[in-house]
Amino acid sequence: MQTKILLPEDHIPKQWYNVIPDLSSPLAPVVHPVTMQPVSPDDLLPLFPMGLIEQEVSTQRWIDIPREVLDIYQLWRPSPMYRAHRLEKALGTASKIYYKYEGGSPAGSHKPNSAIPQAYYNKIFGTKRIATETGAGQWGSSISLACQMFGLECTVYMVKVSYNQKPYRKSMMQLWGANVIPSPSNQTNAGRAILAAHPDSNGSLGIAISEAVEDAVGREDTRYALGSVLNHVCLHQTIIGLEAKEQMALVGDYPDVVIGCHGGGSNFAGIGFPFVADKANGKNVRVLAVEPASCPTLTRGVYAFDYGDTAKMAPVAKMYTLGHDFMPPGIHAGGLRYHGASALVSQLVHEGVVEAKSVHQLACFEAAVLFARSEGIIPAPESSHAIRGAIDEALQADEEGQEKTILFNLSGHGHVDMQAYDDFFAGKLTDYDYPEEAIRESLAQLPKVG
């Protein structure tokens, strides 16, 4: 009875998979936040190095991974896949459940899959310093690690509620040499404006992005880095699904449904996009994104052009959005707080190629506890959304008298997220449906494009 499905180091994929050539229609253009005209590569140069801009707009299906990046990937890749025998037994399900585990990276999540190449392309471009943002802290710790490996300075604007809830994520960033600033801060015009209007603001990813973008464009030696949403970030993460397909083949199996949690889209794209390619080639596979009910971007947002940040400094993209001034509730403990979604994921959802559902945080933490008590691994709260989705799929299959093969991405461990578990056990967490009125108010501020 095989539990771990492992690949040797020489089976690390040598190329990333770009889903853009397999879309059924072209992506909508990214729009300049001031002119409301499609951006050019020159417009993006104050934010990103040319190597990443080229990947952002590439229509090439396969993009080579640089040797310098592969050398660092070898610290934790290929990541293991597990057959969840003990979870299956706990559920009493006839279905097979597999999970791809990304918690073995130095930062404990999938985020270094993109942080390492982003730091590499900035290094060879001549960048000296990275400005970025982070919510729960997985991205912030990952880009701090990557900057340390390539000799870059790093400043992280961390959403204030997470800065206070997750102090050890902050400690990880500082351990790897980053300067960590709670956002909104008094370090930028965007932060000062928010604090003037809302002195007790918990912060949001939209606000933190505004601060990081302002920081980056204000200094010649600095570029901006983003841990999710953008095409090149989704591209880098596809190494997860590419490995998973080879691992499934090793045990002679193939999933009926592939599941990832969804915040901005990087984790979901990583596990899901390589299977979208199979779907485009006729395979019968469902690809499911699971998001929090308190931040229901894909399931209750609108598919429209919106700013990527609160201060309207970042480019405008067509995506599912709750509105750029969306503010997640402070009681939300599961991460995945972004107001928008990857343009690629959004288009695939809009066209019905991939599915989306939302789940409540108490059900997610219940799933995480069951998983930890059966499989032994403590999941990051973000990952618990995918676990909930996998459990629901298995239980539904049992009700229907079916046996499914289910694959989900366990995107990271929860070793530095134990406060959320403490709050769950103490009964301090509650379910929260984001109010429809608040969504309507936020969506009324969408930009007029076209």
Secondary structure, DSSP 8 states (H G I E B T S, - for coil): ---EE---GGGS-SEEE--GGG-SS-----B-TTT-SB--HHHHTTTS-HHHHHHHH---SEEE--HHHHHHHTTT-S--EEE-HHHHHHHT-SSEEEEEE-TTSTTSBSTHHHHHHHHHHHHHHT--EEEEEESSSHHHHHHHHHHHHHT-EEEEEEEHHHHHH-HHHHHHHHHTT-EEEEES-SSSHHHHHHHHH-TT----HHHHHHHHHHHHHT-TTEEEE-SSSSHHHHHHHTHHHHHHHHHHHHTT---SEEEEE-SSSHHHHHHHHHHHHHHHTT---EEEEEEETTS-HHHHSEEEEEESSTTS-S-EEEEEES-TT----TT--S----SS--HHHHHHHHTTSSEEEEE-HHHHHHHHHHHHHHH---B-HHHHHHHHHHHHHHHHHHHTT---EEEEEE-BB-TT-HHHHHHHHTT--------HHHHHHHHTT-----
